[in-house]
Amino acid sequence: MRRANGTGSVVKLSGNRRRPYVVRISYRDKYGALKQQSLSYHAKASEAQAALGEYNRHAAIGMAPSADRLAMTVAEVYEAWSGREYPRLRPAGTALSPSIPR
């Protein structure tokens, strides 16, 4: 069955595989080129269709991760994490409470 444009696809991979059905979504990279990102692999086509439907339901309400977040490298994940976490940290020599005399 044909799906609407921009809703992803389910593809059967060649060869003897344990999970031959892959769920793919399309997105545009930073240069505007159309790319595909694999989301998950499944044993049955019906499982893959259900997973794609669940992803599209989450995407419709804004809860699904974007395709560029799915393809992040470890360095990009660390940069995003450290930018969020390091401002909360105190220098190692500061006291927990300013009322404690030294």
Phi, psi and chi 1 to 4 in degrees:
 res  aa     phi    psi   chi1   chi2   chi3   chi4
   1 MET       -  140.6 -176.8  158.0  115.7      -
   2 ARG   -83.8  139.4 -173.1  166.6  168.9   88.0
   3 ARG  -101.9  162.0  -58.7 -174.9   62.0   84.3
   4 ALA   -69.8  155.6      -      -      -      -
   5 ASN   -60.4  137.2  -70.8  -17.7      -      -
   6 GLY    81.6    5.8      -      -      -      -
   7 THR  -101.1    2.0   58.9      -      -      -
   8 GLY    94.5 -177.8      -      -      -      -
   9 SER  -153.0  162.5   62.0      -      -      -
  10 VAL  -117.0  126.8  174.0      -      -      -
  11 VAL  -125.0  138.8  177.6      -      -      -
  12 LYS   -94.3  123.8 -175.0  171.7 -169.4  -63.9
  13 LEU   -83.6  153.2  -59.7  173.6      -      -
  14 SER   -78.5  164.6   63.7      -      -      -
  15 GLY    91.9  174.9      -      -      -      -
  16 ASN   -90.8   99.8 -173.9   16.8      -      -
  17 ARG  -123.1  153.8  -59.5  168.8 -173.1 -101.7
  18 ARG   -73.1  -37.0 -172.4  170.5   28.9  177.1
  19 ARG  -129.2   84.5  -70.0  178.1  -88.2  168.2
  20 PRO   -82.2  -11.8   30.1  -35.4      -      -
  21 TYR   -97.0  126.2  -64.6   95.4      -      -
  22 VAL  -116.1  139.1   61.7      -      -      -
  23 VAL   -96.2  124.7  176.2      -      -      -
  24 ARG  -124.9  145.1  -68.7 -175.4  178.2  167.3
  25 ILE  -122.8  154.0   59.0  168.4      -      -
  26 SER  -101.7  146.8  -62.9      -      -      -
  27 TYR  -153.4  166.6   70.5   98.7      -      -
  28 ARG  -104.4  131.8  -64.3 -146.5  177.2 -100.2
  29 ASP   -79.4 -175.8   66.4   -0.8      -      -
  30 LYS   -66.5  -17.3   62.5 -177.2  177.9 -179.0
  31 TYR   -95.0   -3.3  -56.1  110.4      -      -
  32 GLY    92.3    1.0      -      -      -      -
  33 ALA   -77.7  143.7      -      -      -      -
  34 LEU   -79.9  125.3 -165.1   60.1      -      -
  35 LYS  -125.7  164.7  -59.5  -89.4 -175.6  162.7
  36 GLN  -121.7  141.1  -75.4 -167.9  -26.7      -
  37 GLN  -122.3  130.7  175.9   69.2   36.6      -
  38 SER   -79.2  133.3  -61.3      -      -      -
  39 LEU   -97.2  -48.6  -70.3  179.7      -      -
  40 SER  -159.9  164.8   57.7      -      -      -
  41 TYR  -119.6  141.8  -64.1   85.5      -      -
  42 HIS  -138.5  156.3  -59.5  -84.5      -      -
  43 ALA   -79.1  -32.5      -      -      -      -
  44 LYS  -122.8  149.5  -63.1 -179.7 -179.0  177.2
  45 ALA   -63.7  -35.6      -      -      -      -
  46 SER   -65.4  -36.9   59.0      -      -      -
  47 GLU   -64.9  -40.7  -66.6  172.3    0.8      -
  48 ALA   -66.5  -41.1      -      -      -      -
  49 GLN   -62.7  -40.2  -69.1  -71.9  -12.2      -
  50 ALA   -65.3  -40.6      -      -      -      -
  51 ALA   -65.4  -40.2      -      -      -      -
  52 LEU   -67.0  -40.0 -178.2   56.8      -      -
  53 GLY   -62.4  -40.9      -      -      -      -
  54 GLU   -65.2  -41.6 -174.1   69.0   21.4      -
  55 TYR   -61.2  -44.7  175.2   81.4      -      -
  56 ASN   -65.8  -35.2  -75.5  -31.3      -      -
  57 ARG   -64.0  -42.5  -81.8 -169.7  -69.6  -79.0
  58 HIS   -68.1  -36.9  -74.8  -76.8      -      -
  59 ALA   -67.1  -33.5      -      -      -      -
  60 ALA   -66.3  -31.0      -      -      -      -
  61 ILE  -101.5    5.4   58.0  174.9      -      -
  62 GLY    84.6   16.6      -      -      -      -
  63 MET   -98.5  -12.7  -68.5 -179.8   52.3      -
  64 ALA   -82.4  144.1      -      -      -      -
  65 PRO   -69.4  146.6   22.9  -30.7      -      -
  66 SER   -73.3  161.9   61.4      -      -      -
  67 ALA   -64.3  -34.2      -      -      -      -
  68 ASP   -69.1  -27.3   60.5  -22.8      -      -
  69 ARG   -75.6  -27.2  -61.1 -130.9   17.9 -171.2
  70 LEU   -72.5  -25.0  -67.9  170.7      -      -
  71 ALA  -103.8   22.7      -      -      -      -
  72 MET   -71.4  143.6  -70.1  177.0   77.1      -
  73 THR   -85.2  170.2   63.8      -      -      -
  74 VAL   -62.4  -39.0  174.4      -      -      -
  75 ALA   -63.3  -40.7      -      -      -      -
  76 GLU   -67.5  -37.9  -67.7  169.1  -20.1      -
  77 VAL   -64.1  -43.2  170.3      -      -      -
  78 TYR   -63.6  -42.9  176.7   75.4      -      -
  79 GLU   -61.9  -43.5  -70.6  -63.3  -37.7      -
  80 ALA   -65.3  -42.1      -      -      -      -
  81 TRP   -66.4  -46.4  173.1   82.1      -      -
  82 SER   -67.7  -33.6   62.4      -      -      -
  83 GLY   -65.3  -29.3      -      -      -      -
  84 ARG   -86.8  -36.2 -174.0 -179.4   69.7 -124.5
  85 GLU   -92.3  -36.9  -69.7  -63.9  -39.0      -
  86 TYR   -64.6  -34.0  -76.8  149.3      -      -
  87 PRO   -62.0  -22.3  -26.0   34.3      -      -
  88 ARG   -80.0  -19.7  -65.2 -171.4 -145.1  173.5
  89 LEU   -79.2  146.9  -61.9  177.6      -      -
  90 ARG   -97.6  160.6  -65.8 -176.1  -59.9  -84.2
  91 PRO   -61.9  151.4  -22.1   30.3      -      -
  92 ALA   -64.2  -26.0      -      -      -      -
  93 GLY   -88.0   -2.2      -      -      -      -
  94 THR   -84.5  150.2   60.4      -      -      -
  95 ALA   -79.5  158.0      -      -      -      -
  96 LEU   -70.7  -37.0  -67.3  176.2      -      -
  97 SER  -125.9  131.7  174.4      -      -      -
  98 PRO   -71.3  -11.6   19.3  -26.0      -      -
  99 SER   -84.1   -8.3   63.2      -      -      -
 100 ILE   -80.0  118.9  -61.8  174.4      -      -
 101 PRO   -72.7  152.0   24.0  -29.3      -      -
 102 ARG  -108.6      -  -72.0 -167.5  173.0 -136.2
